[in-house]
């Protein structure tokens, strides 16, 4: 058995949950599965930016049924991906969103270590990368993950002190359905793509998840705490609503 079905079943065999990605047409795509109590059939959608396959499924839908559905309609996904506008390829000379500005990628094959040059009044931040061209996307992604972790750790520590709480841990991933989360085990998780947004947006998400360490809901007390930790919360939410899709348009393969 090959293709999306076998890939999904291999992953599901290791953990009782739907996987976070699937391979379609040689491309690894994020997978977001949502069970719905009133759903009678599986509905598939592609995110506006492309790259995220979203499924709404009936309750108790098996992983095998999801995998078979994806394989059956993988051609539809490939056709829709080809028609998605605005995708940003990671390649030498391209500029990516970065901390509210831009990051120019420069590939220097003989370079041993990557170097991040800060933005100047004359131009954007620059990332100098060596190695094989085929590894460029992975190395850019790795750098963004490191930078996101550094920014998020600083912001979370600051907000946690203000709220007099302490998270059990922090992870940085390429999440598709949400920008951040707080588990019942008090572990915080964030999308590394937040480092591409303006810093006040990342700061707000850090405050939002820290607030969940005291209020595991979205009730009035939660929003009051979130606003006290970060007064620009409304502005940050509005920015994400208007611009968040563009951050997912960057294609890391």
N, C-alpha and C positions, 0 to 999 in steps of 0.2 A: 504493500500500500504506500503510495507516495502522495505528495501535494499537501494542501491544507489539512485534510482529514488526518493523515498520519502524524503531521506536526502537532496538531492540537491534541490528539490522543496521547502522544508521548509526554507532553507537558502535563496533561490532566492526570496521567497515571502517577505522577509524582506528587500531586497535591489536589485536594478535592475542590477545585475552583476553576472558573474559566480562565484561560491564559490572557495576558495583556497584549499579545501581538500574534500575528499570523503572516505567513509568507504567501503572497499572491503575485504571480508573474515575475518572480525573481526579486521582488521588493518586500522587505519586512514592514508591515503596516500595523499600527496600533489597533487594538480591538477593544471596544467598550460594549459589554453585554449588560442589559438592564432587564430584569424580570419584572413583569407587570401582571397584577392580579387579574385584570380583565382582558388581557391579550388572548386571542384565540389562534393566532398564527405568528410566525416569525416575520418581522419587518426589518429590512436592511436599509440603512441610509449611509451615505458618504458625507463626512464633514465638509462644510463649505470650502475649507482650505485644501481638502484632499488629505490622504494619508491616514485618516482615522475611519475605520469601519465601525459603525454603530448598529447594534442589533437590539430590538425590543422583542423579548420572548415570553411565552406563557410561563407561569410558575411551574417548577419542577421539570423544565426542559433539560434533557440530558446533554452532556458535552458532545456525545457522538452525533446527535441530531443537529446541533449547532455546526459541527465540523462538516457534516454532509451538506448542509444548507450553503455554507460558504463555498465549498467546492463546486456546487451546482451553479452558483451565480458569480464565480470568480471572473468570468469573462465580462460580466456587466460592470464589475468593479474596475477592471482594467480599462474598459472603454470610458468610464466616467473619469478615471484618473487622467487619461490623456486629454480630456476636455477641461480640466480644472485650470483656471487662469491664476496667475500671481504666485505660482510656486517659486521658491528661491532655492536654487541649487548651490550647494557648498562647493566652491571651486576657486582656483587661483584667480585673484583680481576681483572677486566678488565682494560686496559689502553687505554685512548682516546687521540687523538691529542689535544694539548692545548698550545696556544701561541708559536707555533713552536716546542714544545717539547712534553712531554707526561703528562697525568694526571691519576694517579692510583686511582681506586675507592675502598674504604674499607667500608663495611657495618658493623656497630656496633649497634645492635638492641636497646641497652639501652641508646644510646646517645640521648641527648635532642636537641642539636643544631649542625648544620653542621659546619665543620671547614675545611678551605683550608690551607694546609701547603705548603709553597713554595718549589720549586725544590732546591736540594743541589748538590754538586759535586758527592755525592754518589748515588743519585737517583732522580726520577722525582717528580713533585708536587704530593701531595696526598690530596684527598677529603674524609674526614671522615663524614659518614652519618648514622643517626639513623632511627627509624620508621619502618613501615612494608615493607617487601621486595617488595610487589606489587606496592609501591609508589616510588621505587628507581629511575626509569627512569624519572619520572616527577620531582623529587627533583634535580636530576643531571641537567636536562634541565633548571630548574629555577635558579640554581646557575650559569650556563653558561650565561644565559640571563643577570643576574645581573652584572657579570664580563664584559660581552661585552658592556653593557650600560656604565659602568664606563670608560672603555678604549675609547669608541667612543665619549662620552661627552668631555673627555679631549682632544682628537685629533681634534674634530670638533671646539671646542672653540679656540684652538691654531691656526688652519688654518683660521678660520673666522676672528680672529684679524688681521692676516697677510693680508687677502684679503679685510679688512675693510667692512665686511658684517655681517649680523646677521640672522640666520635661525629662522623660526617661531616655530619650535619644532623638536623633534627627537624621533623616535620610533624604537624599536628593535623587529624583527619578525623572523619567519622561512620562509623567502622568497625562492621561488624555481627557478624563471626565471631570477633573477638578484641579485647581491650582495648588491646593494644600489640604491636609487632613490631620486630624488628631484622633488617635486610636484610644480605646478604653484602657490600654496599657500605658497611656501617657506618652506615646511616641509620636513625634511630629514628622510629617512627610510633605515634601514640596516638589513642584516641577522645576527642573533646572532652567526652563525657558524663561522663568521670571527674571533672570539676569539680563535678558534682552529688553525688558521693560524699563521705564524710568525708575530710579531708585525708590521714589516714594510709593510706587506700587508694590515692590518687593517688601518694603518696610510695613505696609499695611497688611499684607498676607501673613507676615511673621506675627504681627500683633493679633490678627484674627485667630490664628491657631493657638497662640499662647492664651488668649481669652477662653478658649475651649477647655483649657486645663482647669478652669474654675467653673465654667458653665458649659456642659456638654449638650447644648441646644442652641437655638437661635431665638430665644425669648428676649423680652425687654431688658433683663439684667445683663444678658450677654452683649447686646448691642451698646448698652450704656458703658460697659467695661471696655469694649473694643474702641469706642469713641474716646474714652478717657486715655487709653494707651496711645491712640493715634488719631488725632483730630481730623486728619485728611482722609478718613475712611470713605466718605461719600465720593470724594473726587477720585480716589483710586478705583473704587468699584465701577464708576462711570467710565474710566479709562479702559478697564478690562473689557467691559461690555462693548465698547466701540472698537477696540484695537486688539483684543486677545486673539482673535482668529489669525491675524497676521503673524503672530509668534509661532503658531503651529504650521505656517506655510513654509518655514525653513526646513528643507529636506536633508536629513542626516543619513538617509539610506536605511 
